Amino acid sequence: MTTWDAATEWLREPAFTVFDQSVVRGDLLGNVFALATVGLAMRRTIWAWPVQIAGSLLLMAVYWSYHLGGSFSRQILIIAMASYGWARWNRGKRETGGIAVRFATNRERAGLLAAMVLGTAAFALMLAEWGVVWDHRWWMIAADAYIFVGTAVATVAQARGLVEFWAVWIAVDLVGVPLTFYNGLVFSGLVYGIFLVMVLAGLRDWWQRSTAAKRAAGPAHGGQESTAAGARQLEGARA
């Protein structure tokens, strides 16, 4: 047995049982890392990104061993987006000494919304055409595509330091929580519920900080543009 086989076998072993559902070690560890990622994002620390990548690598090993190609591919997307976010936050920290957060401009909000709507529709059509979904009911395909696209949109918005990234995660969780319970994944559903609470707390924190930055910038420059300038004056979290 190779080291990879031994590792994936260990990750597939049950850690405990919840409501007659076995929770394998890889799923448990991956979700723990995911929860840690949200907590670190609330603190605006660069460590959020490598922790997210580590969690996705754990989940990739589990999904690969179970031949879950769609879930495996989703983790590749998350790793790619997290790498982008990690590089962007590193650059921002070098330039300002901290991680600046701000409200999105109206154009950026429109872009996020368009990406969610058009991206979900396009990806749902691709999933249906390729026949790679396990449930062919249209609303299940749409929900799966919505969560996939929402993950990408939220991660890009987080990388740009936009407060609205929390709102995108809330929108994703409002579909993900009931969908997970519906599919009988009780443990994952409970984790999604914890995510939702943490995301609401994160939205409140970033909202308050961005509002303070906007007030500090003053009305002289007006509009959304002053928000970004004021946010740069706000001391960010240290990694």
N, C-alpha and C positions, 0 to 999 in steps of 0.2 A: 504494500500500500504506500502510495506517495504521500508527501507532506500535505499536498493540496487535498487529496482524498481523506486523509486523517482529519484535517481541519474542518472540511465540510461535513464529515460524519459527526464530529463533535458538535458542530453548530446545529445539526438536525436533531440531536437528542433532546427529549423533553426536559424542560427546567421545572415546570410545575403544571398543575391543571386548574383551569378556571371554568366553572359551570360546565363540567364534563368536556372541556376543550383543552387539549394539550398545547402548551405554549413552548415552542422549541427555543433553544438557547440563542440561536441567531436572530430570531424575531424579537426576543426579549431584549438582547443587547442593542440591536438596531433601533428599537423604539426608545430605549434609554438614551442613546446618543441623540436621537431626534428631539427628545424632550430637552436635553441639555443644550441643543442648538438653539431652541426657542429662548431658553433662559439667557444664554449668552448674547443673543441678538437684542434682547431687552436691555442689556447692559452696554450695547454698542461696542463689543470687543471683537477684534479680528479673529479670536479663537473660535467664534461661531462657525467659520467656514471650514477649517480643518476637521473640527468635530463632526460637522455635517457630512463631509467626505468620508470620514472613517465609518460613520453609521451606514452610509450607502454601500460601502465596500462589504460590510458585514451582511447586509441584506442581499447584495448581489450574489454572494456565495450561497446563501440559502435558496434564493430563487433559481439559481442555476442548477442546484442539486435536485430541485423539484420540477425542473423543466418548465418554469413559468417565464416564457420569453418576454411577454409584455411587461411584467413587473421588473424583470431584469433590465430591459431597455429603459424603463423609467428612471432607474437608479443611475444609468449612464448619463441621462439628461441632467439629473440633479448634480452629479459630480462635475459635469461640464459647466453648468451655471454657477455652482459654488466656487469653482476655480476662477471664473470671471469675477465674481464678487470679491473673492480673496485678493485678487490682484488690484481691483479698483479701490478697495478699502485701504490696502497697503499704500497705494499711491496718494490717497487722500490724507492718510496719517503723516506721510513724509512731508506733504505740502503745508498742512495746517497744524500738525501735532496732535490731532484728534480725529474722531469720526463725526462729521457734520450730518445732521438730519434736517429735513425740510419738507414742507408741503409741496406736492406736485403742482405744476402749472396747469391751467385748463387744457392746454394742448396735450400735455403728458397724460392727464386723466382720460382724455378722449382716446389717446393711443392705447392705454391699458384696457379700456372698455372694448375697443375695437379688436384688440388682440384676443381678448377672452371670447368674444362672440364669434368672430370670423375664424379664429383658430380652432375653437371647439367644433364648429360646423365642418370645417375642412378635415380635421383629424377624425371625426366621427365617420365621415364618408370614406376616408382611407381605411379605417378599421373594418367597416362593413364590406368594402370592396375586396380587401385582402383576406377576409374570413378568419382573422386571427383572434376573434373574441370568443369567449366560452358561452356567452349568453347573447343570442341574436335579437332579443327584443330591442326595439329602437331606443327606448328610454334608458336601458342599461348601457347600450353603446354610447349614447350621448353623455351619460353620467361619467363613464370611464374616460371619455375624451375630455370632458370638462375638468376633471381632476388633474389629468395629465397636463393640459394646457395651463390651467390655473397655477400649478406648481412652477412651471417655467416663468409665467408672468410675474408671480410673486417674488421669485428669486431674483429676477432682473431688477424689479422695483426696489428690493432690499439692497441690492448692490449699488444702486444709485442713491441710497439713503432717503427714499421717499416714504413718508408716513403712511401713504396709501397702501403700501405693501401689506400691512396688517389687515386692512379691509379686504384685500384679495384673499388672504388666508382664511378670513372669517367666511367669505363667500364659498370657498372650497370646502371648509369644514362643515358648513350647513348642509352640504350634499354628502360629504364623506362619512359623517357620523351615522345618519340613518341608513345609508347604503351598506356600511360595514356591518351594522347590526342585522340588517335584512339578510345579508349573506351568511349569517351565523358566526361571524368572527367577533365573538364577544370581547375578547381581550383587546383586539385592535380597536374595537368600537369605544372601549373605555379609555384607551390611550388618546383616541381622537377627541373624546370629550375633555380630557385634561388639556390637550392642545388648545381647544377652543377657549378655555378659561385663561390660559397663559397668553394667548394671542390678544384677548380683550384687555388684559393688563398691559401688554406691550403697546397696544394702540394708545391707551391712556397716557403712558409714559412718554412716548415719542410725540404725541399730540401736544402735551404740556410743554415739552422742550422746544418744539418748533414754534408754538405760540409765543413763548418767551423770547425766542430769537427774532421773531417778526416784530414784536414790540420794541426790542432793543434796536432794530434797524431803523425804526421810526417811519413815519408816513412820507418822508421827503421823496423817496424814490418810487413809492406807490406800487400797488399791484403785487402779483406773485413773484416778480423778479426780486423785490426787496426781501422776500422770505429766504431765498437762497443766500443772499448776501449776509443777512442777519444770522443765519444758521452757521456760517463760517466763523462768526464771532463767538459762538457758544463752544465752550470747551467740551470735547468729546471724551468718550471712555478710553482708558488706556488698556492695551492688550496685556 
